[in-house]
Amino acid sequence: MDTGDRLLTPGEVAALFRVDPKTVTRWAAAGRIGSIRTPGGHRRFRESEVRALLEGEGVLDDLDDGADNRPRNSGPPQGGTHGPTNAGLH
């Protein structure tokens, strides 16, 4: 590791990619982005690698892989409903 390379938290990486920090953690668990673990078990990401991915020099396979990147308030997935409806309450 380059000793001058800054380490980023999942939240910092998420802000750069405009996704939820849990999405970044899932990418790391799936091997889509490299990470290291702190002695306390937290993930950290090399800034140089993250910047390279942002600039298209690396590969995040299936970056738009569905629900991981769907805005939280965009409603239920297509093809189903969740919870009670207001049908018949006119």
A tleap script that builds the chain and sets N, CA, C and O, in Angstrom:
source leaprc.protein.ff14SB
mol = sequence {
  NMET ASP THR GLY ASP ARG LEU LEU THR PRO
  GLY GLU VAL ALA ALA LEU PHE ARG VAL ASP
  PRO LYS THR VAL THR ARG TRP ALA ALA ALA
  GLY ARG ILE GLY SER ILE ARG THR PRO GLY
  GLY HIE ARG ARG PHE ARG GLU SER GLU VAL
  ARG ALA LEU LEU GLU GLY GLU GLY VAL LEU
  ASP ASP LEU ASP ASP GLY ALA ASP ASN ARG
  PRO ARG ASN SER GLY PRO PRO GLN GLY GLY
  THR HIE GLY PRO THR ASN ALA GLY LEU CHIE
}
set mol.1.N position { 0.848 -1.191 0.000 }
set mol.1.CA position { 0.000 0.000 0.000 }
set mol.1.C position { 0.880 1.237 0.000 }
set mol.1.O position { 1.893 1.294 0.698 }
set mol.2.N position { 0.494 2.206 -0.772 }
set mol.2.CA position { 1.172 3.491 -0.786 }
set mol.2.C position { 0.886 4.184 0.540 }
set mol.2.O position { -0.271 4.459 0.859 }
set mol.3.N position { 1.932 4.469 1.317 }
set mol.3.CA position { 1.724 5.044 2.641 }
set mol.3.C position { 1.123 6.444 2.585 }
set mol.3.O position { 0.606 6.924 3.594 }
set mol.4.N position { 1.178 7.112 1.431 }
set mol.4.CA position { 0.589 8.437 1.303 }
set mol.4.C position { -0.855 8.408 0.850 }
set mol.4.O position { -1.483 9.458 0.716 }
set mol.5.N position { -1.395 7.210 0.610 }
set mol.5.CA position { -2.763 7.073 0.123 }
set mol.5.C position { -3.747 7.184 1.282 }
set mol.5.O position { -3.685 6.413 2.239 }
set mol.6.N position { -4.638 8.137 1.187 }
set mol.6.CA position { -5.639 8.359 2.233 }
set mol.6.C position { -6.666 7.237 2.210 }
set mol.6.O position { -7.013 6.732 1.143 }
set mol.7.N position { -7.154 6.847 3.384 }
set mol.7.CA position { -8.186 5.830 3.491 }
set mol.7.C position { -9.533 6.494 3.717 }
set mol.7.O position { -9.660 7.411 4.529 }
set mol.8.N position { -10.533 6.023 2.993 }
set mol.8.CA position { -11.876 6.588 3.064 }
set mol.8.C position { -12.825 5.618 3.754 }
set mol.8.O position { -12.669 4.402 3.649 }
set mol.9.N position { -13.800 6.161 4.453 }
set mol.9.CA position { -14.838 5.357 5.090 }
set mol.9.C position { -15.891 4.979 4.045 }
set mol.9.O position { -15.944 5.588 2.977 }
set mol.10.N position { -16.727 3.981 4.342 }
set mol.10.CA position { -17.821 3.672 3.420 }
set mol.10.C position { -18.730 4.882 3.154 }
set mol.10.O position { -19.231 5.049 2.042 }
set mol.11.N position { -18.938 5.707 4.154 }
set mol.11.CA position { -19.765 6.904 3.971 }
set mol.11.C position { -19.149 7.896 3.004 }
set mol.11.O position { -19.855 8.506 2.201 }
set mol.12.N position { -17.829 8.061 3.076 }
set mol.12.CA position { -17.153 8.978 2.161 }
set mol.12.C position { -17.200 8.456 0.729 }
set mol.12.O position { -17.409 9.226 -0.209 }
set mol.13.N position { -17.007 7.145 0.558 }
set mol.13.CA position { -17.081 6.543 -0.775 }
set mol.13.C position { -18.509 6.647 -1.303 }
set mol.13.O position { -18.723 6.963 -2.473 }
set mol.14.N position { -19.474 6.381 -0.443 }
set mol.14.CA position { -20.877 6.454 -0.845 }
set mol.14.C position { -21.239 7.850 -1.340 }
set mol.14.O position { -21.967 7.995 -2.322 }
set mol.15.N position { -20.736 8.866 -0.668 }
set mol.15.CA position { -21.025 10.242 -1.087 }
set mol.15.C position { -20.453 10.514 -2.480 }
set mol.15.O position { -21.077 11.217 -3.276 }
set mol.16.N position { -19.288 9.972 -2.777 }
set mol.16.CA position { -18.680 10.183 -4.092 }
set mol.16.C position { -19.474 9.500 -5.203 }
set mol.16.O position { -19.611 10.046 -6.298 }
set mol.17.N position { -19.997 8.303 -4.918 }
set mol.17.CA position { -20.770 7.552 -5.913 }
set mol.17.C position { -22.262 7.849 -5.845 }
set mol.17.O position { -23.031 7.392 -6.690 }
set mol.18.N position { -22.668 8.615 -4.839 }
set mol.18.CA position { -24.080 8.959 -4.635 }
set mol.18.C position { -24.950 7.718 -4.423 }
set mol.18.O position { -25.996 7.550 -5.049 }
set mol.19.N position { -24.478 6.858 -3.520 }
set mol.19.CA position { -25.219 5.668 -3.129 }
set mol.19.C position { -25.220 5.585 -1.607 }
set mol.19.O position { -24.565 6.386 -0.941 }
set mol.20.N position { -25.938 4.639 -1.065 }
set mol.20.CA position { -25.975 4.412 0.373 }
set mol.20.C position { -24.676 3.735 0.820 }
set mol.20.O position { -24.128 2.924 0.074 }
set mol.21.N position { -24.173 4.047 2.012 }
set mol.21.CA position { -22.949 3.384 2.496 }
set mol.21.C position { -23.055 1.858 2.526 }
set mol.21.O position { -22.050 1.172 2.338 }
set mol.22.N position { -24.240 1.323 2.757 }
set mol.22.CA position { -24.391 -0.132 2.752 }
set mol.22.C position { -24.159 -0.709 1.361 }
set mol.22.O position { -23.710 -1.848 1.233 }
set mol.23.N position { -24.456 0.058 0.325 }
set mol.23.CA position { -24.188 -0.381 -1.038 }
set mol.23.C position { -22.683 -0.525 -1.239 }
set mol.23.O position { -22.228 -1.494 -1.846 }
set mol.24.N position { -21.918 0.425 -0.737 }
set mol.24.CA position { -20.454 0.356 -0.842 }
set mol.24.C position { -19.942 -0.887 -0.114 }
set mol.24.O position { -19.057 -1.582 -0.615 }
set mol.25.N position { -20.489 -1.162 1.048 }
set mol.25.CA position { -20.094 -2.347 1.805 }
set mol.25.C position { -20.420 -3.620 1.022 }
set mol.25.O position { -19.632 -4.566 1.018 }
set mol.26.N position { -21.573 -3.645 0.362 }
set mol.26.CA position { -21.928 -4.819 -0.458 }
set mol.26.C position { -20.979 -4.968 -1.635 }
set mol.26.O position { -20.584 -6.082 -1.980 }
set mol.27.N position { -20.604 -3.832 -2.264 }
set mol.27.CA position { -19.629 -3.898 -3.365 }
set mol.27.C position { -18.327 -4.519 -2.880 }
set mol.27.O position { -17.740 -5.361 -3.561 }
set mol.28.N position { -17.881 -4.105 -1.708 }
set mol.28.CA position { -16.627 -4.630 -1.157 }
set mol.28.C position { -16.758 -6.124 -0.861 }
set mol.28.O position { -15.852 -6.898 -1.171 }
set mol.29.N position { -17.863 -6.528 -0.272 }
set mol.29.CA position { -18.070 -7.941 0.054 }
set mol.29.C position { -18.114 -8.800 -1.208 }
set mol.29.O position { -17.705 -9.960 -1.190 }
set mol.30.N position { -18.611 -8.225 -2.302 }
set mol.30.CA position { -18.702 -8.942 -3.568 }
set mol.30.C position { -17.407 -8.857 -4.373 }
set mol.30.O position { -17.301 -9.474 -5.433 }
set mol.31.N position { -16.431 -8.108 -3.890 }
set mol.31.CA position { -15.163 -7.975 -4.599 }
set mol.31.C position { -15.167 -6.962 -5.724 }
set mol.31.O position { -14.250 -6.950 -6.546 }
set mol.32.N position { -16.174 -6.114 -5.778 }
set mol.32.CA position { -16.270 -5.103 -6.838 }
set mol.32.C position { -15.362 -3.909 -6.579 }
set mol.32.O position { -15.001 -3.187 -7.508 }
set mol.33.N position { -14.995 -3.701 -5.321 }
set mol.33.CA position { -14.099 -2.615 -4.942 }
set mol.33.C position { -13.228 -3.148 -3.806 }
set mol.33.O position { -13.714 -3.826 -2.900 }
set mol.34.N position { -11.940 -2.832 -3.867 }
set mol.34.CA position { -11.023 -3.318 -2.845 }
set mol.34.C position { -11.194 -2.570 -1.536 }
set mol.34.O position { -11.505 -1.379 -1.521 }
set mol.35.N position { -10.988 -3.281 -0.444 }
set mol.35.CA position { -11.058 -2.643 0.867 }
set mol.35.C position { -10.065 -3.306 1.799 }
set mol.35.O position { -9.589 -4.414 1.554 }
set mol.36.N position { -9.769 -2.600 2.867 }
set mol.36.CA position { -8.950 -3.165 3.931 }
set mol.36.C position { -9.771 -3.078 5.206 }
set mol.36.O position { -10.742 -2.325 5.280 }
set mol.37.N position { -9.379 -3.844 6.198 }
set mol.37.CA position { -10.076 -3.819 7.481 }
set mol.37.C position { -9.187 -3.172 8.522 }
set mol.37.O position { -7.985 -3.434 8.580 }
set mol.38.N position { -9.786 -2.327 9.341 }
set mol.38.CA position { -9.065 -1.735 10.464 }
set mol.38.C position { -8.943 -2.792 11.554 }
set mol.38.O position { -9.625 -3.815 11.490 }
set mol.39.N position { -8.083 -2.568 12.563 }
set mol.39.CA position { -8.010 -3.524 13.677 }
set mol.39.C position { -9.371 -3.745 14.354 }
set mol.39.O position { -9.607 -4.804 14.935 }
set mol.40.N position { -10.255 -2.760 14.281 }
set mol.40.CA position { -11.586 -2.892 14.861 }
set mol.40.C position { -12.584 -3.572 13.947 }
set mol.40.O position { -13.734 -3.775 14.337 }
set mol.41.N position { -12.167 -3.933 12.729 }
set mol.41.CA position { -13.030 -4.652 11.795 }
set mol.41.C position { -13.806 -3.797 10.821 }
set mol.41.O position { -14.634 -4.314 10.071 }
set mol.42.N position { -13.557 -2.490 10.815 }
set mol.42.CA position { -14.262 -1.593 9.899 }
set mol.42.C position { -13.582 -1.581 8.536 }
set mol.42.O position { -12.368 -1.763 8.442 }
set mol.43.N position { -14.363 -1.368 7.482 }
set mol.43.CA position { -13.804 -1.300 6.131 }
set mol.43.C position { -13.291 0.105 5.847 }
set mol.43.O position { -13.876 1.104 6.266 }
set mol.44.N position { -12.182 0.146 5.126 }
set mol.44.CA position { -11.645 1.402 4.618 }
set mol.44.C position { -11.233 1.173 3.168 }
set mol.44.O position { -10.872 0.063 2.775 }
set mol.45.N position { -11.296 2.241 2.386 }
set mol.45.CA position { -11.053 2.162 0.959 }
set mol.45.C position { -9.946 3.125 0.557 }
set mol.45.O position { -9.926 4.272 1.003 }
set mol.46.N position { -9.027 2.663 -0.282 }
set mol.46.CA position { -7.921 3.515 -0.736 }
set mol.46.C position { -8.471 4.592 -1.671 }
set mol.46.O position { -9.150 4.294 -2.653 }
set mol.47.N position { -8.168 5.839 -1.348 }
set mol.47.CA position { -8.676 6.955 -2.145 }
set mol.47.C position { -8.241 6.848 -3.600 }
set mol.47.O position { -9.028 7.144 -4.500 }
set mol.48.N position { -7.009 6.430 -3.846 }
set mol.48.CA position { -6.533 6.328 -5.226 }
set mol.48.C position { -7.359 5.320 -6.031 }
set mol.48.O position { -7.653 5.557 -7.202 }
set mol.49.N position { -7.728 4.212 -5.417 }
set mol.49.CA position { -8.542 3.212 -6.108 }
set mol.49.C position { -9.950 3.746 -6.358 }
set mol.49.O position { -10.510 3.544 -7.435 }
set mol.50.N position { -10.522 4.425 -5.368 }
set mol.50.CA position { -11.860 4.986 -5.518 }
set mol.50.C position { -11.859 6.035 -6.632 }
set mol.50.O position { -12.759 6.050 -7.472 }
set mol.51.N position { -10.854 6.907 -6.640 }
set mol.51.CA position { -10.770 7.940 -7.693 }
set mol.51.C position { -10.635 7.309 -9.070 }
set mol.51.O position { -11.229 7.786 -10.037 }
set mol.52.N position { -9.847 6.226 -9.162 }
set mol.52.CA position { -9.681 5.537 -10.443 }
set mol.52.C position { -11.021 4.960 -10.916 }
set mol.52.O position { -11.349 5.032 -12.100 }
set mol.53.N position { -11.787 4.394 -9.989 }
set mol.53.CA position { -13.103 3.875 -10.354 }
set mol.53.C position { -14.032 4.989 -10.825 }
set mol.53.O position { -14.776 4.820 -11.791 }
set mol.54.N position { -13.984 6.121 -10.138 }
set mol.54.CA position { -14.816 7.259 -10.525 }
set mol.54.C position { -14.464 7.777 -11.909 }
set mol.54.O position { -15.330 8.247 -12.647 }
set mol.55.N position { -13.184 7.687 -12.254 }
set mol.55.CA position { -12.720 8.177 -13.556 }
set mol.55.C position { -12.822 7.118 -14.642 }
set mol.55.O position { -12.400 7.348 -15.775 }
set mol.56.N position { -13.378 5.960 -14.305 }
set mol.56.CA position { -13.585 4.919 -15.298 }
set mol.56.C position { -12.372 4.051 -15.563 }
set mol.56.O position { -12.351 3.307 -16.543 }
set mol.57.N position { -11.358 4.130 -14.709 }
set mol.57.CA position { -10.151 3.335 -14.917 }
set mol.57.C position { -10.269 1.944 -14.307 }
set mol.57.O position { -9.449 1.072 -14.593 }
set mol.58.N position { -11.276 1.729 -13.475 }
set mol.58.CA position { -11.509 0.425 -12.872 }
set mol.58.C position { -12.873 -0.061 -13.289 }
set mol.58.O position { -13.562 0.595 -14.071 }
set mol.59.N position { -13.263 -1.195 -12.779 }
set mol.59.CA position { -14.547 -1.758 -13.164 }
set mol.59.C position { -15.362 -2.072 -11.920 }
set mol.59.O position { -14.934 -2.829 -11.048 }
set mol.60.N position { -16.530 -1.481 -11.859 }
set mol.60.CA position { -17.537 -1.866 -10.864 }
set mol.60.C position { -18.620 -2.565 -11.665 }
set mol.60.O position { -19.546 -1.916 -12.149 }
set mol.61.N position { -18.517 -3.887 -11.813 }
set mol.61.CA position { -19.482 -4.642 -12.601 }
set mol.61.C position { -20.884 -4.390 -12.094 }
set mol.61.O position { -21.131 -4.372 -10.889 }
set mol.62.N position { -21.803 -4.194 -13.032 }
set mol.62.CA position { -23.217 -4.016 -12.697 }
set mol.62.C position { -23.420 -2.928 -11.653 }
set mol.62.O position { -24.135 -3.131 -10.673 }
set mol.63.N position { -22.797 -1.779 -11.859 }
set mol.63.CA position { -22.938 -0.675 -10.914 }
set mol.63.C position { -24.403 -0.355 -10.671 }
set mol.63.O position { -24.795 -0.054 -9.543 }
set mol.64.N position { -25.214 -0.417 -11.720 }
set mol.64.CA position { -26.652 -0.164 -11.589 }
set mol.64.C position { -27.382 -1.495 -11.490 }
set mol.64.O position { -28.120 -1.872 -12.399 }
set mol.65.N position { -27.177 -2.203 -10.391 }
set mol.65.CA position { -27.721 -3.545 -10.269 }
set mol.65.C position { -29.069 -3.597 -9.555 }
set mol.65.O position { -29.357 -4.557 -8.842 }
set mol.66.N position { -29.873 -2.597 -9.739 }
set mol.66.CA position { -31.236 -2.683 -9.236 }
set mol.66.C position { -31.453 -1.985 -7.924 }
set mol.66.O position { -31.110 -0.814 -7.766 }
set mol.67.N position { -32.021 -2.702 -6.983 }
set mol.67.CA position { -32.499 -2.123 -5.728 }
set mol.67.C position { -31.398 -1.467 -4.911 }
set mol.67.O position { -31.682 -0.550 -4.141 }
set mol.68.N position { -30.152 -1.902 -5.051 }
set mol.68.CA position { -29.073 -1.296 -4.269 }
set mol.68.C position { -28.971 0.202 -4.502 }
set mol.68.O position { -28.621 0.948 -3.588 }
set mol.69.N position { -29.272 0.647 -5.707 }
set mol.69.CA position { -29.082 2.044 -6.052 }
set mol.69.C position { -30.396 2.797 -6.207 }
set mol.69.O position { -30.399 3.966 -6.592 }
set mol.70.N position { -31.519 2.133 -5.908 }
set mol.70.CA position { -32.814 2.771 -6.049 }
set mol.70.C position { -33.014 3.761 -4.919 }
set mol.70.O position { -32.778 3.421 -3.759 }
set mol.71.N position { -33.441 4.971 -5.223 }
set mol.71.CA position { -33.698 5.924 -4.141 }
set mol.71.C position { -34.679 5.337 -3.136 }
set mol.71.O position { -35.613 4.629 -3.512 }
set mol.72.N position { -34.466 5.630 -1.864 }
set mol.72.CA position { -35.246 5.018 -0.793 }
set mol.72.C position { -36.743 5.314 -0.892 }
set mol.72.O position { -37.545 4.467 -0.499 }
set mol.73.N position { -37.149 6.463 -1.393 }
set mol.73.CA position { -38.557 6.832 -1.409 }
set mol.73.C position { -39.179 6.696 -2.787 }
set mol.73.O position { -40.101 7.438 -3.126 }
set mol.74.N position { -38.689 5.761 -3.581 }
set mol.74.CA position { -39.205 5.630 -4.939 }
set mol.74.C position { -40.351 4.639 -5.033 }
set mol.74.O position { -40.802 4.336 -6.138 }
set mol.75.N position { -40.835 4.126 -3.917 }
set mol.75.CA position { -41.964 3.211 -3.931 }
set mol.75.C position { -41.505 1.770 -4.010 }
set mol.75.O position { -40.308 1.486 -4.051 }
set mol.76.N position { -42.470 0.861 -4.031 }
set mol.76.CA position { -42.137 -0.560 -4.054 }
set mol.76.C position { -41.573 -0.976 -5.404 }
set mol.76.O position { -41.770 -0.281 -6.401 }
set mol.77.N position { -40.874 -2.104 -5.444 }
set mol.77.CA position { -40.383 -2.614 -6.732 }
set mol.77.C position { -41.564 -2.876 -7.653 }
set mol.77.O position { -42.674 -3.130 -7.185 }
set mol.78.N position { -41.336 -2.818 -8.946 }
set mol.78.CA position { -42.405 -3.054 -9.901 }
set mol.78.C position { -42.924 -4.474 -9.754 }
set mol.78.O position { -42.169 -5.402 -9.466 }
set mol.79.N position { -44.236 -4.628 -9.960 }
set mol.79.CA position { -44.826 -5.947 -9.936 }
set mol.79.C position { -45.389 -6.352 -8.590 }
set mol.79.O position { -45.875 -7.474 -8.448 }
set mol.80.N position { -45.339 -5.483 -7.603 }
set mol.80.CA position { -45.870 -5.861 -6.304 }
set mol.80.C position { -46.229 -4.649 -5.489 }
set mol.80.O position { -45.818 -3.527 -5.785 }
set mol.81.N position { -47.004 -4.896 -4.457 }
set mol.81.CA position { -47.344 -3.822 -3.535 }
set mol.81.C position { -47.003 -4.272 -2.137 }
set mol.81.O position { -46.916 -5.469 -1.863 }
set mol.82.N position { -46.815 -3.339 -1.275 }
set mol.82.CA position { -46.461 -3.632 0.111 }
set mol.82.C position { -47.379 -2.855 1.029 }
set mol.82.O position { -47.604 -1.664 0.817 }
set mol.83.N position { -47.909 -3.504 2.038 }
set mol.83.CA position { -48.702 -2.810 3.032 }
set mol.83.C position { -50.120 -2.563 2.582 }
set mol.83.O position { -50.515 -2.973 1.490 }
set mol.84.N position { -50.894 -1.887 3.428 }
set mol.84.CA position { -52.299 -1.634 3.128 }
set mol.84.C position { -52.452 -0.607 2.009 }
set mol.84.O position { -51.572 0.218 1.765 }
set mol.85.N position { -53.572 -0.685 1.355 }
set mol.85.CA position { -53.871 0.289 0.300 }
set mol.85.C position { -55.057 1.143 0.738 }
set mol.85.O position { -55.723 0.841 1.728 }
set mol.86.N position { -55.308 2.197 -0.004 }
set mol.86.CA position { -56.439 3.081 0.280 }
set mol.86.C position { -57.635 2.751 -0.606 }
set mol.86.O position { -58.546 3.569 -0.732 }
set mol.87.N position { -57.652 1.593 -1.209 }
set mol.87.CA position { -58.729 1.205 -2.128 }
set mol.87.C position { -60.057 1.191 -1.366 }
set mol.87.O position { -60.155 0.613 -0.284 }
set mol.88.N position { -61.052 1.819 -1.930 }
set mol.88.CA position { -62.384 1.808 -1.355 }
set mol.88.C position { -62.577 2.754 -0.195 }
set mol.88.O position { -63.587 2.645 0.500 }
set mol.89.N position { -61.679 3.666 0.052 }
set mol.89.CA position { -61.804 4.609 1.171 }
set mol.89.C position { -62.118 6.009 0.667 }
set mol.89.O position { -61.467 6.974 1.068 }
set mol.90.N position { -63.109 6.127 -0.207 }
set mol.90.CA position { -63.429 7.437 -0.786 }
set mol.90.C position { -64.280 8.240 0.139 }
set mol.90.O position { -64.646 9.370 -0.184 }
savepdb mol mol.pdb
quit
